């Protein structure tokens, strides 16, 4: 893709404005969005991504439009899996309802910053060294195997090394102090649990990026499409969390679906690496003639897997005599009401 500089500038400015507005609203009006509000904003963000995909199809052609759409669907699916970890972190730190939105948004802003850096580095490496495809492919296949082996269903949050170090070094108050990250107690400076929750989500997101960035590079190597697809997938994640809060623990086969998608993309990356081989110990340093997996096939495969996951969950709910609406209602119900609702099933 040959894009003038002003397209990059305009895109970055527009998407940065969305982040700033969202962050401002979360700080000025801290609250837990209701189901209708979360559904509305989630729909707006998804619709904006589809409109952008339409612009890509119209201005850049079907190949690049398809690459953006495939990348967006993959990153969105991975972000839903990430939401489950966010849920565990928020529960582990007992983040009040009014502050959950702020914690999530800070985590998303950190995600955007980290992924932008990784995308820039990945673009440079891929342009110069074709063997990077082989490394990315191996990472995705290993991740897919990990999802299959572990089922992707951790029931509790386990602090990583950074969080264990932070918790051992910081003085932390037992209670939250409004929206403050730091506070004074008897003349001494203390961190609040809110700061720890934000650090937990931020540090965990580094691991998420190690999966998501190679995944999208397996679908397109155009930096503009990689970056925009990643950012659009992160937009609305805060609202999607509240919309899916009650569903996250009821989603079946998501790990299997993601493992299938990541495995597919991992194989595709390895094929790309071998087709542009530069390693002397493989085929004498000459490229291998391997059939290329077209974008339309990857897009269809990803859409089919995600559709199968949704349909499988719908069938399970039907057999249980439950509906999506009931699970959505539980996300906004009080603990007592939620318990009573579940007890009726």
N, C-alpha and C positions, 0 to 999 in steps of 0.2 A: 504494500500500500504506500502510495506517495501522497502524503498529506502535508499541506503548508503549515508553517509554524503557528499561524493564527488559529487553526483548528484545534491544536493541542492547547493553546492558551485559553481559548473560549471554553473548551471542554473542562479543563482543570478549574477554571473560575466558576463555571456553573455548578459542578459537582461539589466544590469547596463551599459554595454558598449554601447548598442544601445541608451540608454537615454543620455549618455554623448556625443556621436557623434551627435545626433539630436540637443542637446542643443548648442553644439559648432557651428554647421552650422547655427543655427538660430541667434546666436550672431554675428558671423563673416560676415554673408551675410543676413542682415535684408531686407526682401522683401515679397510681397504678391505673393504666388505661383500661377501660371496660371493654367488653367483647366487641361492641359495635364500633368504638373508636379504633381499636386495634385492627379490626377487619377492614375498616375504611382506609386507613393509612397503608396497610399491607397491600391492599388492592391498588392504591395509587402508585406505590413504588414498583409493583410488578408490572402494572400497565405502562409506566414510564420506560421500563426496560424493554418491553415489547415494542413500544413506539420507536425507541432507539434502534432496535433490531430491524424494524421496517425501514428506517432511514439508511441503515447499512445495506440492506438488500437493494434499495432504490439507487443509492449513490455509488456503491462499491461493487455491486453484483451479488449473485447468489452464493458464490464460494465464500466470500468474506462475511456475508450476512449469516450464512450457516455456521461459520466458525464462531462468530459472536454468540449465537443462540446456543450452540452446543456447550461453549465455555460457561455461559450464564447458567444453564440448567445444572451443569455439574457442580459449579461453585455454590449454587443455591441449595442443592441436595447436601453437600458437605456442610454448609452452614446450619442446616437443620440438625445434623448430627452434633455439631458444636454446641447448639443450644441446650442439648441434654447435659453437657458438662457445665455450662453456665448455670443451669438449674441446680446442679449438685453444689456448686460453689456458693450460690446465693443462699441455699438452705444451710450449708455448713457454717456460714458466717452469720446466719440469722439476720439477713439484711431486711430492714423494715420495708413494707410495701411502698411507702412514699419515696424511698431512696433507690429502689430496684431499677427504675428507669434510668437514673443517673449513672449507676454502676455499669449497666449494659451499654449505655451510650459512650462512656469513657472507654470501655473495652472495644467498642466498634471503631472509635477514632484511632486507638492504638493499632487495631487490625489494619486499618487503611494505611497508616504510616508504615508499619512493618512490611506489609505486602508490597507497597510501592517501592520500598528499598530492595526487597527480594526480586521483584519483577525487573527492576533496572539492572541488577547484577546478573540475573538469569538471562536477560536479553543479550548482554555483552558476552557472556560465556558461550551461549548457543551459537552466536554469530561467528565466534572464533574457533570453537572446539566442538566438533560434531559428537565426540565421545561423551559429552555431557548428557546427550539423549540416553545413553546406556545407563548412566548413574541415576537419572531421573526415573527411568523405567524400572530399574531395580528397586528404588525407594517405593514406588507405587505398588509393585507386586508384593514387596515385603509388608507394606501397610495392609494390602488386601488380605494377605495370609493372616496377619494379626487380627483383623476384624472377624475373619472366619473362625479362627481358633478361640478368640475371646468372646465372640458373640456381640461385642460392642455394648454390653449392658452392665457397666459398673454401677453398683448400687450406692456407693458413697465416695465422697471426694477425698483423695489422698494428695497431700501437699507435695509439690516437686522440690528438688534440691534448693532452688532459689527461695521458695517460700519457707522452707525449714530454716534456711539461713536468716531470712528477714525476721521471722518470728523469734529467733534466738537473739537477735541484735536489737530489736525495737522494743521500747516500753509501750505496751498497748493497754488502753483502758478497757475494762470489762463491758462497758456499755457504749452505745452510740451517743454522739453529741451533735444531734441535728445532722446537717450536711457537712460538718467540719471534718477535715482529714487529720488535722493536728489540734491539740488542745492543751491548756495549762492546768495542771493539778498540783496544788500546794507549791506553786512556783516552779514546777518542773514540766518539761515539754514531753507530751505523750502522743503517740499515734492512736488513731481510733480504729475500730474494726472496719470502718468504711474504707480506709486506706488499704488495709490488708486485702479486702475483697477485690478492690480495683487492681492491686498488684497480682493477685491470684489469676484474675481473668487475663490481664496483660501478659503475664509470663506463660500461661497456658496457650495463649494464642500463637506464640512463637512455634510451638509444636504443630498447631493446626496449619500454619503457613508451609511447613515442610511437606505436607501432603497436598494442599490445595494448589500451590504454585507449580510444582511439576505436573499436576493433573491438567491444568489449563494450557501449559506449554505443549502438552501432548496433543492438544486439539488445534492450536494455532500458535505460530511463532511471531505474529504481528504484535509488537509492543502496545500499539494503540488498542487493539481488540483485547489483548490479555488484561490490560489495566482497566479498561472500561467495564468488561464483563465481571471482573473481580469486584470493582467498586459498586456496580449496580446490584450484585448479589448480596453485598453487605448492607446496602440501603434497605431500611425497613426491617432489619433484623431485630431491633428493639421491640417494635410493635408485633412482629411475628412471634417473639418469645411469649408475650402475654396472650396472644391468640392461641398458641399451641401448648401453653403451660400444662393444661390438664391432659393433653394428648401425648406428650412426650413419653410418659411412662407406659402408654398403651400402644405405642407404635411397634409393630412386629415386622421382622424381615428388613428393617432399614439397614442394619449392618450387612446383611447378605446382599442387598441391592447395591450399597456403596462398594462393597468388596468386588462385586461383579464389574461395576463401572471402572473402578480404579485398576483392576486387573486388565481389563480391555485396553485402557489408555496406556498402562505400563507396557503391554505387548506392542502397542502402536509406536511408543517412543523407542523401544528397542529396534523395531523394524526401521524407523527413521534413522537411528544411529548407524545401523549396519548398511543402510542404503547410501549413506554419506561417509562411509568408514575412512578413518585416518590412522587407525592403529595398525602398526606393522605386523603384529602377531596374529592378526585376523585377515585371512585371505591375502597375505602379503602386502597389506596396506591399501588394497584396492577395494572399491565399493562392491557390495554384494547386490546382485540383481534380485530384489525381493518385491513382490507385488505391494503396491501402496494402498493403504486403507483410506478411501475417500471420506471427505468430511460428511457427506450426506449419509453414509453408512454409520458413522459414529454418532451423528445426531439422532438417527432413527433408533439405534441400539440403546442410547441413553434414555430417550423418551420412552421406549418400550419397557425398559427395566423399571423406571420410576412409575410408569402406569401400572405395571404388575404389582409393585409394592402397595400402591394406593388401593387397588382392587382387592388384594389379599386382605388388607386391614378392614376394608368395607365388608367383606364376606365374614370375617371373624366377628365383627360387631353385630352383624345380622344374626349370626348363630347364638350370640350372647343375649340377643333381644335388646341391644342398646343402639343408640344413634350417635352420630357426631354431635348433634345439638346438645344431648345430655352431657357429653364430656366437655363441650365448650362451656356449658352452664356451671359445671363444677369449678372451672378456673376462676370464676368471679364469686362463687358462693363462699359463705363463712365456713370455718372448719366444722362447726356443728352441723350446718346444713349439708356440707359435702359428705360428712359421715352418714347422715340420715339418708341421703340420696343413694350412696353406695350400698347401704344396708338393705335397701328395697330390692336390689338386683338379685 
